[in-house]
Amino acid sequence: VKNKIVEKLYSVCPEGKIEDKQLQQEQVKKETEPSLPGDLESVLTSLVEQVSSKVIEPEPKEESLPQESHQKTSSFISMPLNPKYTFENFVVGANNRFTHAAALAVAENPGKTYNPLFIYGGVGLGKTHLMQAIGHYVKKKRPMMKVVYLPSDKFVAQVIEAIRNGTIQQLRDFYSNVDILLVDDVQFMAGSESTQEEFFHIFNTLHQLGKQIVLTSDRPPKLLSTLEDRLRSRFEWGLIADIKSPSLETRVAILKKKSEEDNVNVDDNILLYVASKLKSNIRELEGFLKRITAYAALNNQPIDMNLVKQLMSELLPEEELTEEEKTILQTQQQKYEPSLQQNPVQAPSVQPLQQQVVPPAPQQQQQQKVKPKTVSVEEIYGVTQQTSTTQSQPQPVIQQPLQQQVPSVDEQKLYQGIPSDVNTIEAAFFYPENAVQELTLIKQKFAEVIKKHNLKYKLSTAFDRPYNLDNINYKMFAELCKTNKVNICIVLSPPPDSHISADEFYNNLLPLMESESIILEYISWKELNKEYRYLNLALDIALSKLKLV
């Protein structure tokens, strides 16, 4: 018991010195006897509260680490959990029922069942939601347990920093005391031997101690070819569960729950219609409902079927229903009453945003003109891209000079006719090298849809930046946005003839941007001339920056 108390006190006051005379067993017994709880953990906690005030500061020692070293170890922290990502907010359907049950079993008995739990599936299907739901459940039911959540790119950054600062032992000590370790997108650990080495040892330590490990990825362990065999084999020790795309009925249920959460009264027929058009992922499904609400608010229109059908034709490419979905759609439409033509919902109005202080654009380094590729815009728009099966790994941040002169765009002329008192929203633009014509087209398209649909703001360029297709530095995108205090990032995908596909590039970039709270607005090369894409992105920007109440 004495050793446990000393260990507990050191965990609370790692920089303090404990005098042995304060920890005599007789004193411990005397102080705890009157109200001795049955649980040893509670005993130790109560003792910490009573005795921690007696911990005194140590005398300076020559061999002790400087204050700067202690500050460096503070980076070994958990990322916060999204308060909305709970089991209560998760919609269960045929596509995720088994994985949901497994996650709940792990939350109820961490370290006892399915260890590790490996969840995989496509982007936006709910992997992170389920993972964080485990964390919330454990924190609520077992508050003494230490839960750590972080995306894998954050773990990579911690390892790199620990190696650079000589604090690798502190990193190991930090993770050895974790009870529940939640690591998102483990596929991004590829390419770094030191990172995989450290995670291998941390995994072994926690697993041997019976601590729970939960991992997510976009593919099963066997397909993580860029990871070491010994890591992949350990990922298969527990349970591997996947999440598939939701069925039509599940998509309707998701939209219903989302509309209730956002206090938006939308008729069931509208939700059914929207769900029948969107099939890819939950994130896109929920985002589309928000865009409809935002559009109605910006234009002071009621949310009825006429508006939704009009927006659907402008926000989505045409897509055919399967025979099964046509049957379900006809059956469900007969169930929902009354008709939408009665009492359409009035959308909320828009509150003007207070005057924003626009940070100055970054000073550009000396730019060298490089002759663009002699490929016409007409020849390359609309080319279908092939999806690669491999993924590129983020590289360390290296500041590179601009490779070409970006043509000047007269934004005042682009937004001519818009009232001068509308909000100005800043965004950063990233594009492949030698794609300056496409960059100009993107800015023109944004201006056209914003003016056409009366979205009550104008887009301003914080800075433009090309990226090198031969050595894509994914961390550069977030670092430059943070440096220039911009949280909206508009990115053009690599061209169709690139070694990396648009989907692969997006899947690599999105988690890094999300971990830094930067909004990624992504344009694939084949969508350069598609107005629906710009309207979707413009509404997303309005939602993030304008006060729609």
PARO-422678 format. One line per 8 residues: their letters; for each residue x, y, z of C-alpha. Coordinates in Angstrom, 3 decimals. Layout:
a = X/Y/Z  ... .
END
This chain:
vknkivek = 0.000/0.000/0.000  2.836/2.336/0.878  4.454/1.801/-2.525  1.131/2.445/-4.241  0.703/5.692/-2.316  4.197/6.868/-3.216  3.532/6.024/-6.872  0.219/7.887/-6.768 .
lysvcpeg = 1.778/10.969/-5.168  4.556/11.071/-7.715  1.994/10.871/-10.514  0.228/13.911/-9.042  3.366/15.899/-8.192  6.179/14.558/-10.394  8.418/17.530/-9.560  7.976/17.312/-5.794 .
kiedkqlq = 9.952/15.533/-3.093  8.189/13.279/-0.592  9.545/12.917/2.928  9.404/9.325/4.112  8.299/10.304/7.622  5.017/11.528/6.119  4.272/8.096/4.726  4.619/5.828/7.731 .
qeqvkket = 2.192/2.933/7.508  0.787/3.740/10.946  -0.098/7.255/9.771  -1.673/5.908/6.597  -3.818/3.556/8.636  -4.766/6.287/11.087  -5.762/8.757/8.371  -7.809/6.310/6.341 .
epslpgdl = -9.431/4.077/8.985  -12.456/6.261/9.800  -13.724/6.280/6.233  -11.964/3.368/4.581  -13.644/2.744/1.217  -13.824/-0.745/-0.142  -11.980/0.070/-3.348  -8.188/0.487/-3.090 .
esvltslv = -8.244/3.065/-5.887  -10.597/5.222/-3.822  -8.280/4.837/-0.801  -5.326/6.070/-2.795  -7.323/8.946/-4.244  -8.467/10.109/-0.812  -4.910/9.863/0.503  -3.646/11.987/-2.354 .
eqvsskvi = -6.141/14.682/-1.393  -5.024/14.541/2.266  -1.270/14.178/1.859  -0.540/16.017/-1.408  -0.453/19.306/0.461  2.612/17.989/2.303  4.636/17.501/-0.855  7.473/20.023/-0.926 .
epepkees = 9.529/21.377/-3.769  12.917/19.667/-4.292  16.199/21.433/-3.850  17.926/22.280/-7.152  20.379/19.659/-8.377  23.064/20.111/-10.982  22.115/16.938/-12.821  18.390/17.757/-12.940 .
lpqeshqk = 16.828/18.518/-16.312  16.344/22.188/-17.158  12.853/23.674/-17.145  12.826/23.679/-20.938  13.064/19.879/-21.022  9.999/19.561/-18.780  8.059/21.865/-21.076  8.948/19.690/-24.057 .
tssfismp = 7.354/16.629/-22.449  4.055/18.496/-22.151  3.346/17.709/-25.809  2.510/14.112/-24.835  -1.166/14.858/-24.339  -4.457/13.456/-25.552  -6.581/15.166/-28.182  -10.046/16.180/-26.914 .
lnpkytfe = -13.015/13.963/-27.723  -15.831/15.384/-29.829  -18.782/15.784/-27.408  -21.211/14.694/-30.146  -19.445/11.384/-30.782  -21.308/9.215/-28.275  -23.143/5.898/-28.506  -26.425/7.762/-27.987 .
nfvvgann = -25.820/9.846/-31.133  -24.747/6.901/-33.290  -27.387/5.594/-35.702  -27.227/1.798/-35.887  -28.064/0.026/-39.141  -27.287/-3.186/-40.969  -24.034/-1.649/-42.206  -22.571/-1.085/-38.731 .
rfthaaal = -24.575/-3.171/-36.222  -21.839/-5.724/-35.539  -19.110/-3.089/-35.172  -21.324/-0.999/-32.888  -21.951/-4.036/-30.663  -18.220/-4.782/-30.523  -17.396/-1.178/-29.607  -20.004/-1.201/-26.838 .
avaenpgk = -18.627/-4.486/-25.476  -15.135/-2.989/-25.369  -16.425/0.131/-23.598  -18.175/-1.974/-20.948  -15.175/-4.253/-20.317  -12.008/-2.497/-21.494  -9.011/-4.777/-21.856  -11.142/-7.897/-21.368 .
tynplfiy = -12.935/-8.266/-24.700  -11.615/-7.755/-28.229  -8.154/-6.347/-27.558  -7.188/-4.704/-29.800  -10.383/-3.636/-31.544  -9.537/-2.733/-35.152  -12.255/-0.782/-37.026  -11.879/-0.115/-40.742 .
ggvglgkt = -13.989/1.460/-43.485  -14.209/4.321/-45.949  -14.078/8.034/-45.197  -17.062/9.473/-43.339  -18.736/6.200/-42.320  -18.447/6.603/-38.540  -15.133/4.992/-37.513  -13.981/7.992/-35.487 .
hlmqaigh = -17.472/8.388/-34.001  -17.474/4.827/-32.631  -13.900/5.081/-31.393  -14.566/8.290/-29.479  -17.868/6.879/-28.182  -15.795/4.223/-26.408  -13.712/6.974/-24.840  -16.764/8.923/-23.655 .
yvkkkrpm = -18.392/5.803/-22.204  -15.286/4.785/-20.245  -14.711/8.310/-18.936  -18.273/8.433/-17.660  -18.426/4.941/-16.138  -14.802/4.677/-14.977  -13.538/8.223/-14.365  -10.302/6.962/-12.780 .
mkvvylps = -9.197/5.380/-16.058  -6.807/7.338/-18.263  -8.164/7.610/-21.821  -5.903/8.922/-24.595  -7.183/9.672/-28.106  -5.076/10.951/-30.986  -4.828/10.675/-34.784  -1.785/8.699/-35.914 .
dkfvaqvi = -0.163/11.773/-37.468  -0.102/13.347/-33.998  1.636/10.262/-32.640  4.184/10.478/-35.464  4.817/14.123/-34.555  5.253/13.197/-30.877  7.834/10.532/-31.713  9.769/12.887/-33.986 .
eairngti = 9.763/15.584/-31.308  10.806/13.119/-28.593  13.740/11.882/-30.667  14.809/15.448/-31.427  14.522/16.567/-27.787  15.931/13.414/-26.226  12.667/12.706/-24.379  11.856/9.300/-25.847 .
qqlrdfys = 11.798/7.700/-22.379  9.256/10.284/-21.198  7.129/9.362/-24.222  7.257/5.679/-23.299  6.469/6.434/-19.660  3.476/8.554/-20.663  1.894/5.817/-22.779  2.722/3.018/-20.337 .
nvdillvd = 0.300/4.654/-17.861  -2.599/4.792/-20.327  -5.660/2.593/-19.676  -7.461/3.128/-23.005  -5.452/4.054/-26.120  -7.480/5.238/-29.136  -5.436/5.769/-32.320  -7.193/7.050/-35.449 .
dvqfmags = -6.068/6.363/-39.050  -3.121/4.072/-38.300  -2.381/3.828/-42.027  -0.518/7.135/-41.698  2.190/5.554/-39.542  3.731/4.127/-42.695  7.121/5.312/-43.867  8.713/5.965/-40.472 .
estqeeff = 10.696/3.107/-38.950  11.244/4.936/-35.657  7.517/5.649/-35.276  6.558/2.046/-35.965  9.282/0.856/-33.584  7.953/3.004/-30.740  4.332/2.076/-31.394  5.324/-1.604/-31.462 .
hifntlhq = 6.809/-1.358/-27.960  3.908/0.750/-26.630  1.424/-1.750/-28.069  3.244/-4.681/-26.439  3.468/-2.938/-23.069  -0.212/-1.995/-22.940  -1.407/-5.349/-24.240  0.644/-7.273/-21.672 .
lgkqivlt = -0.790/-5.070/-18.913  -4.343/-5.764/-20.098  -4.929/-2.174/-21.216  -7.415/-1.589/-24.058  -6.244/-0.556/-27.547  -8.645/0.643/-30.272  -7.437/1.395/-33.806  -9.088/2.677/-36.990 .
sdrppkll = -7.962/2.546/-40.598  -9.307/2.880/-44.109  -8.463/-0.788/-44.819  -7.951/-4.071/-42.933  -4.524/-4.873/-41.431  -3.556/-7.295/-44.201  -3.785/-4.473/-46.759  -1.598/-2.078/-44.755 .
stledrlr = 1.379/-3.121/-46.854  3.466/-0.105/-45.832  3.457/-1.149/-42.164  5.857/-3.691/-40.681  4.658/-7.302/-40.577  5.004/-7.504/-36.795  2.650/-4.516/-36.365  0.079/-5.871/-38.797 .
srfewgli = 0.096/-9.254/-37.072  -0.541/-7.608/-33.701  -3.422/-5.598/-35.141  -5.035/-8.968/-35.911  -4.729/-10.301/-32.350  -8.148/-9.022/-31.325  -11.254/-8.311/-33.389  -11.331/-6.772/-36.870 .
adikspsl = -14.675/-5.110/-37.684  -15.675/-3.071/-40.706  -18.258/-0.357/-41.380  -19.960/-0.378/-44.771  -21.934/2.315/-46.557  -25.391/2.797/-44.980  -28.576/1.530/-46.626  -31.334/3.904/-47.742 .
etrvailk = -33.378/3.363/-44.573  -30.326/3.967/-42.382  -29.530/7.137/-44.317  -33.058/8.413/-43.676  -32.675/7.660/-39.963  -29.355/9.529/-39.890  -30.896/12.599/-41.521  -33.865/12.453/-39.147 .
kkseednv = -31.586/12.406/-36.113  -29.407/15.184/-37.524  -32.376/17.450/-38.217  -33.596/16.930/-34.646  -30.142/17.746/-33.239  -29.994/20.958/-35.275  -33.600/21.922/-34.410  -34.561/22.015/-38.083 .
nvddnill = -38.085/20.798/-38.819  -37.822/19.022/-42.168  -40.594/16.818/-43.538  -39.901/13.074/-43.782  -40.491/13.093/-47.535  -37.691/15.626/-47.956  -35.350/13.501/-45.860  -36.246/10.436/-47.899 .
yvasklks = -35.641/12.287/-51.146  -32.241/13.554/-49.978  -31.216/10.113/-48.680  -32.101/8.514/-51.998  -29.708/10.846/-53.797  -26.717/10.589/-51.463  -25.112/7.178/-50.993  -21.390/7.639/-50.425 .
nirelegf = -20.902/8.451/-46.734  -22.533/9.845/-43.606  -20.406/12.973/-43.479  -21.563/13.991/-46.943  -25.157/13.133/-46.059  -25.208/15.349/-42.973  -23.317/18.093/-44.772  -25.893/18.205/-47.536 .
lkritaya = -28.735/18.723/-45.071  -26.815/21.657/-43.606  -26.290/23.148/-47.064  -29.995/23.028/-47.841  -30.737/24.785/-44.553  -28.005/27.364/-45.177  -29.218/28.117/-48.702  -32.781/28.622/-47.508 .
alnnqpid = -31.594/30.889/-44.690  -29.373/32.997/-46.948  -32.202/33.517/-49.425  -35.023/33.695/-46.856  -36.942/30.821/-48.473  -39.070/28.051/-46.928  -37.647/24.517/-46.970  -40.147/22.724/-49.187 .
mnlvkqlm = -39.853/20.013/-51.821  -39.636/22.504/-54.681  -36.583/24.174/-53.154  -34.957/20.841/-52.296  -35.426/19.464/-55.810  -34.075/22.673/-57.302  -31.023/22.540/-55.034  -30.552/18.828/-55.611 .
sellpeee = -30.213/19.427/-59.328  -27.670/22.172/-58.690  -25.721/20.557/-55.845  -25.414/16.980/-57.091  -24.427/15.218/-60.299  -27.196/13.051/-61.720  -27.120/9.489/-60.373  -29.394/6.541/-61.042 .
lteeekti = -31.161/4.619/-58.266  -30.784/0.866/-58.013  -33.928/-1.251/-58.456  -33.913/-2.105/-54.743  -33.757/1.572/-53.787  -36.556/2.445/-56.220  -38.792/-0.143/-54.516  -37.939/1.107/-51.023 .
lqtqqqky = -38.443/4.705/-52.114  -41.936/4.001/-53.481  -42.906/2.066/-50.326  -41.621/4.695/-47.925  -43.228/7.602/-49.782  -46.645/6.049/-49.190  -45.993/5.960/-45.427  -45.143/9.598/-44.854 .
epslqqnp = -48.034/12.030/-44.391  -49.025/14.831/-44.718  -47.961/16.153/-48.078  -45.167/18.680/-48.235  -47.344/21.207/-49.969  -48.929/21.976/-46.601  -47.256/24.381/-44.199  -43.724/24.591/-45.613 .
vqapsvqp = -41.033/25.221/-43.006  -39.714/28.761/-42.927  -35.927/28.844/-42.802  -34.162/30.988/-40.218  -32.907/34.414/-41.176  -29.308/35.546/-41.476  -27.631/37.745/-38.878  -24.931/39.992/-40.342 .
lqqqvvpp = -21.454/39.079/-39.190  -19.533/41.714/-37.290  -16.757/43.426/-39.127  -13.839/41.040/-39.368  -10.201/42.018/-39.150  -8.574/40.556/-42.231  -4.954/39.549/-41.633  -2.512/40.817/-44.227 .
apqqqqqq = -1.525/38.442/-46.976  1.864/36.783/-46.469  4.832/38.393/-48.152  5.741/36.397/-51.203  9.283/35.304/-51.768  11.017/36.224/-54.964  9.185/34.315/-57.637  10.695/32.812/-60.720 .
kvkpktvs = 8.615/32.526/-63.848  8.352/29.042/-65.235  6.698/28.338/-68.518  3.428/26.447/-67.898  2.720/23.116/-69.521  1.291/23.523/-73.005  -1.830/21.491/-72.301  -5.106/23.252/-72.993 .
veeiygvt = -7.683/23.509/-70.242  -10.325/22.068/-72.569  -8.287/18.919/-73.173  -7.862/18.010/-69.525  -11.190/18.881/-67.871  -13.452/15.955/-67.221  -10.848/13.218/-67.579  -11.676/10.234/-65.385 .
qqtsttqs = -9.109/9.438/-62.716  -7.832/6.011/-61.678  -7.721/5.228/-57.968  -4.345/4.053/-56.717  -4.072/1.274/-54.145  -1.105/2.807/-52.345  -0.897/5.917/-50.263  1.761/8.584/-49.959 .
qpqpviqq = 3.106/9.330/-46.511  3.288/12.852/-45.091  6.803/14.272/-45.164  8.465/16.697/-42.728  7.592/20.324/-43.292  10.046/21.983/-45.682  9.472/25.556/-46.746  9.923/25.646/-50.520 .
plqqqvps = 9.987/28.733/-52.730  7.215/29.334/-55.220  8.055/27.840/-58.574  6.061/30.124/-60.809  4.403/33.482/-61.111  0.734/33.401/-60.131  -1.333/35.598/-62.460  -3.054/38.482/-60.750 .
vdeqklyq = -6.817/38.128/-60.329  -8.855/41.289/-59.872  -11.159/40.087/-57.090  -12.917/43.441/-56.915  -13.941/42.981/-60.531  -14.945/39.348/-59.943  -17.421/40.406/-57.246  -18.654/43.513/-59.001 .
gipsdvnt = -22.339/44.087/-58.280  -22.254/42.569/-54.792  -23.146/45.078/-52.025  -20.045/46.555/-50.423  -21.217/45.751/-46.889  -21.259/41.949/-47.318  -18.762/39.854/-45.398  -15.321/39.164/-46.834 .
ieaaffyp = -14.043/35.660/-46.097  -10.376/34.807/-46.516  -9.162/31.491/-47.917  -5.849/29.932/-48.877  -5.534/28.367/-52.342  -3.273/25.377/-53.096  -2.782/23.972/-56.596  -0.369/21.670/-58.465 .
enavqelt = 2.693/23.298/-59.985  2.049/24.651/-63.497  -1.732/24.778/-62.899  -2.037/28.572/-62.711  -4.766/28.675/-65.368  -6.838/26.252/-63.326  -6.304/28.375/-60.212  -7.704/31.411/-62.026 .
likqkfae = -10.680/29.358/-63.213  -11.428/28.211/-59.649  -11.597/31.788/-58.367  -13.856/32.793/-61.253  -16.202/29.853/-60.626  -16.504/30.673/-56.932  -17.392/34.280/-57.731  -20.018/33.159/-60.263 .
vikkhnlk = -21.900/30.825/-57.904  -21.699/33.228/-54.950  -23.230/36.003/-57.052  -25.761/33.751/-58.788  -27.134/32.306/-55.548  -26.915/35.486/-53.480  -24.785/33.938/-50.737  -24.077/37.304/-49.103 .
yklstafd = -20.290/37.209/-48.926  -17.250/37.433/-51.154  -14.133/35.303/-51.162  -10.715/36.891/-50.696  -7.324/35.267/-51.325  -5.100/35.092/-48.247  -2.330/33.477/-50.300  -1.757/31.131/-53.257 .
rpynldni = 0.654/28.218/-53.062  1.694/25.534/-55.576  2.661/22.052/-54.383  5.225/19.669/-55.832  3.629/16.556/-57.328  6.873/14.564/-57.167  7.277/15.085/-53.423  3.960/16.110/-51.867 .
nykmfael = 4.501/17.658/-48.447  1.099/17.190/-46.813  2.036/18.926/-43.590  2.933/22.076/-45.520  -0.761/22.770/-46.198  -1.735/22.970/-42.534  1.484/24.687/-41.442  1.108/27.529/-43.942 .
cktnkvni = -2.540/28.033/-43.015  -1.656/28.192/-39.321  1.242/30.584/-39.973  -1.005/32.940/-41.933  -3.957/32.536/-39.534  -6.300/31.169/-42.194  -8.672/28.299/-41.400  -10.253/27.797/-44.840 .
civlsppp = -8.127/25.954/-47.368  -9.221/25.454/-50.998  -7.187/22.719/-52.691  -7.084/21.536/-56.308  -6.292/17.843/-56.717  -3.379/16.450/-58.748  -4.120/16.159/-62.496  -5.253/12.835/-64.005 .
dshisade = -1.792/11.980/-65.326  -0.242/12.245/-61.855  1.197/9.229/-60.023  -1.329/9.807/-57.202  -5.106/9.792/-57.655  -7.453/12.548/-56.491  -9.077/10.225/-53.918  -5.763/9.069/-52.482 .
fynnllpl = -4.495/12.646/-52.231  -7.691/13.712/-50.439  -7.614/10.778/-48.007  -4.020/11.622/-47.097  -4.669/15.339/-46.640  -8.044/15.402/-44.852  -7.034/13.904/-41.462  -4.056/16.258/-41.204 .
mesesiil = -6.226/19.310/-41.857  -8.966/18.151/-39.478  -6.457/17.584/-36.685  -5.493/21.272/-36.968  -9.143/22.468/-37.193  -8.634/23.727/-40.747  -11.602/23.474/-43.119  -10.615/21.654/-46.311 .
eyiswkel = -12.589/22.562/-49.443  -11.456/20.096/-52.100  -11.829/20.262/-55.886  -10.904/17.232/-57.957  -9.541/17.873/-61.436  -12.561/16.346/-63.156  -14.844/18.804/-61.285  -13.066/21.984/-62.402 .
nkeyryln = -15.947/22.990/-64.666  -18.756/21.554/-62.513  -20.863/24.320/-60.992  -22.446/21.970/-58.440  -19.059/21.451/-56.795  -18.459/25.167/-56.297  -21.970/25.684/-54.906  -21.407/22.905/-52.356 .
laldials = -18.111/24.404/-51.254  -19.469/27.960/-51.206  -22.318/26.876/-48.906  -19.849/25.056/-46.647  -17.813/28.251/-46.367  -20.958/30.242/-45.570  -21.874/27.746/-42.841  -18.442/28.026/-41.261 .
klklv = -18.206/31.823/-41.302  -21.687/33.363/-41.389  -24.082/33.395/-38.461  -27.193/31.566/-39.644  -29.786/31.747/-36.863 .
END
